[in-house]
Amino acid sequence: MIDWNRIAELKSDLGDDGLADLLPIFLDEIDDALTKLATQTEASEGAAICHFIKGSAANLGFASLAEASHAGEQAGKAGTLPPNIAKTLRDHFDAAKQEFESHEDPSR
């Protein structure tokens, strides 16, 4: 779910504090995008939201979310937004976030 090599690159580039500053922004933006996607009925708009999620997730190492978002983006571009795409992406997001948090917690 998480591309730990990407996380290591970010830590190298940004430092632990930089990544710690970036992560809450990323989580909030993805949460907002998923909320918008849940009410989206226009396929092209849904594709644009999926594209945003895909890019953000890939940049932060949330690989499974990026892959699932890519599938939603492609379907939306073809004119049919999958009916449960918001829930599917939310599930990927929640699972990846949980994996990230449990891996980052030094007590685990």
Rosetta blueprint (number, residue, H / E / L):
1 M L
2 I E
3 D L
4 W H
5 N H
6 R H
7 I H
8 A H
9 E H
10 L H
11 K H
12 S H
13 D H
14 L H
15 G H
16 D H
17 D H
18 G H
19 L H
20 A H
21 D H
22 L H
23 L H
24 P H
25 I H
26 F H
27 L H
28 D H
29 E H
30 I H
31 D H
32 D H
33 A H
34 L H
35 T H
36 K H
37 L H
38 A H
39 T L
40 Q L
41 T L
42 E L
43 A H
44 S H
45 E H
46 G H
47 A H
48 A H
49 I H
50 C H
51 H H
52 F H
53 I H
54 K H
55 G H
56 S H
57 A H
58 A H
59 N H
60 L L
61 G L
62 F E
63 A H
64 S H
65 L H
66 A H
67 E H
68 A H
69 S H
70 H H
71 A H
72 G H
73 E H
74 Q H
75 A H
76 G H
77 K H
78 A L
79 G L
80 T L
81 L L
82 P L
83 P L
84 N L
85 I H
86 A H
87 K H
88 T H
89 L H
90 R H
91 D H
92 H H
93 F H
94 D H
95 A H
96 A H
97 K H
98 Q H
99 E H
100 F H
101 E H
102 S H
103 H H
104 E H
105 D L
106 P L
107 S L
108 R L
